[in-house]
Amino acid sequence: MKYIKIKWIHTFDDEPVWLYSELDDEGRETRKVEVFPDQTIGFASSTEKTEKTFLAFEPLPSVDEIAADPQFEPEEISRLEFKEIWARRHD
């Protein structure tokens, strides 16, 4: 497994500003957490999801490819950091 977080720089109130993803060996999302400007949280997995959050259908690009777009600031994170944000999904 691989874990990433992406800061999405924009001014849309209804879109997330932080995206956290757990990726399998093929780069497909297995779990995801989105944090919105008002600090609400959306999440998705194979067994549960919120209304606006869903797993990507295709493998995600590499961190370097995502970083090539200036509106995104991605970085790899630890399993522990992802586990902590995943635990907050029902807050």
Secondary structure, 3 states (H helix, E strand, C coil): CEEEEEEECCCCCCCCCEEEEEECCCCCEEEEEEECCCCCEEEEECCCECCCCCCCCCCCCCHHHHHCCCCEEEEECCHHHHHHHHHCCCC
